Amino acid sequence: MGLSFTKLFSRLFAKKEMRILMVGLDAAGKTTILYKLKLGEIVTTIPTIGFNVETVEYKNISFTVWDVGGQDKIRPLWRHYFQNTQGLIFVVDSNDRDRVVEARDELHRMLNEDELRDAVLLVFANKQDLPNAMNAAEITDKLGLHSLRQRHWYIQSTCATSGEGLYEGLDWLSNNIANKVSS
């Protein structure tokens, strides 16, 4: 009896660890999001060549977030980060109407990879503070998210600089990864 109570207690209160891969086209706001979550402040960023990795602690969960550069020449390297990824955050610049088709193509190319078959998908429709930003419904349509029948996905409107929407996205991610692990 004591052992089972101890197991239950540790399951409820032990820190959970989740491996998250954050990708998207260049200048979508991935690094700004990462450091807003990690430090709670806006940092000056330069284009990411390679990756940034940080551990973000939130609600008794330790998210290891891999932020991988999004420039077209380094996108083929994304696949090197797929293994053991439980959650995929795809960041979209909601104001960049000219490249939303390119974003869709990259997203669907990635989701067809076998190593990501079990990963849940969170789309951050970023830069919602800009006046011409597409809303979440328009981004959903342009990215073809409704066609993802076998994938658990969610889209969250965000503004990396203010932090708006970021923690709501992490809540969804943590709940849905935890549900997949326990089922």
C-alpha positions in Angstrom: 0.0 0.0 0.0 2.8 2.4 1.0 4.7 1.7 -2.2 1.7 2.4 -4.5 1.0 5.7 -2.6 4.6 6.7 -3.1 4.4 5.9 -6.8 1.2 7.9 -7.1 2.6 10.8 -5.2 5.8 10.9 -7.3 3.8 10.7 -10.5 1.7 13.7 -9.4 4.4 15.8 -8.1 7.6 14.8 -9.8 8.9 17.2 -12.4 8.0 16.0 -15.8 10.5 16.5 -18.7 9.4 17.2 -22.3 11.5 17.5 -25.4 10.2 20.3 -27.7 11.5 21.2 -31.1 10.7 24.8 -32.2 11.0 25.5 -35.9 9.6 27.9 -38.5 10.9 30.1 -41.3 13.6 32.6 -40.6 12.4 35.8 -38.8 9.2 34.2 -37.5 10.2 35.0 -33.9 11.5 31.6 -32.6 14.5 32.9 -30.7 12.5 35.8 -29.2 9.9 33.3 -28.0 12.5 31.0 -26.5 14.1 33.8 -24.5 10.8 35.4 -23.5 9.8 32.1 -22.0 13.2 31.5 -20.4 14.1 35.0 -19.1 10.7 36.8 -19.2 12.2 39.6 -21.2 12.9 40.6 -24.8 16.4 40.0 -26.0 18.1 41.4 -29.1 18.4 38.5 -31.6 20.4 37.9 -34.7 19.5 35.2 -37.3 20.1 31.8 -35.7 22.7 29.8 -37.5 22.6 26.4 -35.9 20.4 26.2 -32.8 19.7 27.6 -29.3 18.6 25.2 -26.6 17.2 26.2 -23.2 15.3 24.5 -20.4 12.1 26.3 -19.6 10.5 25.5 -16.3 6.7 25.9 -16.2 4.1 24.4 -13.9 6.3 21.5 -12.7 7.3 20.7 -16.2 10.8 21.1 -17.5 10.6 21.8 -21.3 13.9 21.3 -23.1 13.3 23.6 -26.1 15.4 23.3 -29.2 15.2 26.5 -31.3 16.6 25.7 -34.7 17.5 28.3 -37.4 14.9 28.8 -40.1 16.9 30.1 -43.1 16.3 28.0 -46.2 19.9 26.9 -46.5 19.8 25.3 -43.0 16.3 23.8 -43.0 17.6 20.4 -44.2 19.4 20.2 -40.8 16.0 20.3 -39.0 15.7 16.5 -39.3 18.8 16.0 -37.1 16.7 17.3 -34.2 13.6 15.1 -34.8 14.5 12.1 -32.7 12.7 11.8 -29.3 10.7 15.0 -30.0 7.4 14.9 -28.1 6.1 18.3 -29.2 6.7 20.4 -32.2 6.2 24.2 -32.0 5.9 25.7 -35.5 6.2 29.4 -35.4 4.6 31.5 -38.2 5.1 35.2 -38.8 1.4 36.1 -39.1 2.3 39.3 -40.9 4.3 37.6 -43.7 1.6 36.9 -46.3 4.3 36.4 -49.0 5.8 33.4 -47.4 2.9 31.6 -45.7 2.8 29.0 -48.6 6.5 28.4 -48.1 5.7 27.9 -44.3 2.9 25.5 -45.2 5.2 23.4 -47.4 8.0 23.2 -44.8 5.5 22.2 -42.1 3.9 19.4 -44.2 7.3 18.2 -45.3 8.3 17.9 -41.7 5.1 16.2 -40.5 5.6 13.5 -43.1 8.8 12.4 -41.4 8.5 9.1 -39.5 10.5 10.3 -36.5 7.8 13.0 -35.8 4.8 10.7 -36.2 4.0 10.8 -32.5 4.8 14.4 -31.8 1.9 16.8 -31.1 1.9 20.0 -33.1 1.5 23.5 -31.6 1.4 26.4 -34.1 2.3 29.8 -32.8 0.6 32.4 -35.0 3.2 35.0 -34.0 3.4 38.8 -34.4 -0.3 39.3 -33.7 0.5 42.9 -32.6 1.1 44.0 -36.2 -1.8 45.7 -37.9 -1.9 43.4 -41.0 -1.4 40.1 -39.2 -3.5 37.2 -40.3 -5.6 35.8 -37.5 -5.4 32.2 -36.2 -8.3 31.1 -38.4 -6.7 32.5 -41.6 -3.3 30.9 -40.6 -5.1 27.6 -40.0 -6.6 27.7 -43.5 -3.3 28.8 -45.2 -1.3 26.1 -43.5 -3.8 23.4 -44.3 -4.1 22.4 -40.7 -7.5 20.9 -41.0 -6.1 18.3 -43.4 -4.0 16.9 -40.6 -6.4 14.1 -39.6 -3.9 11.8 -37.8 -2.1 14.6 -35.9 -3.0 16.2 -32.7 -2.6 20.0 -33.3 -3.5 23.4 -31.9 -3.0 26.9 -33.1 -2.3 29.8 -30.6 -2.2 33.5 -31.5 0.9 35.0 -30.0 3.0 38.1 -29.6 6.6 37.1 -28.7 7.5 40.6 -27.6 4.7 41.0 -25.0 4.5 37.2 -24.2 0.8 37.1 -25.1 -0.4 33.6 -25.9 2.9 31.9 -25.1 1.9 30.3 -21.8 -1.5 29.3 -23.2 0.4 27.4 -25.8 2.6 25.7 -23.3 -0.5 24.7 -21.3 -1.9 23.0 -24.3 1.4 21.3 -25.1 1.9 20.0 -21.6 -1.6 18.7 -21.3 -1.5 16.9 -24.7 1.9 15.5 -24.3 1.0 14.2 -20.8 -2.2 12.6 -22.2 -0.2 10.9 -25.0 2.4 9.5 -22.5 -0.3 8.2 -20.1 -2.4 6.6 -22.8 
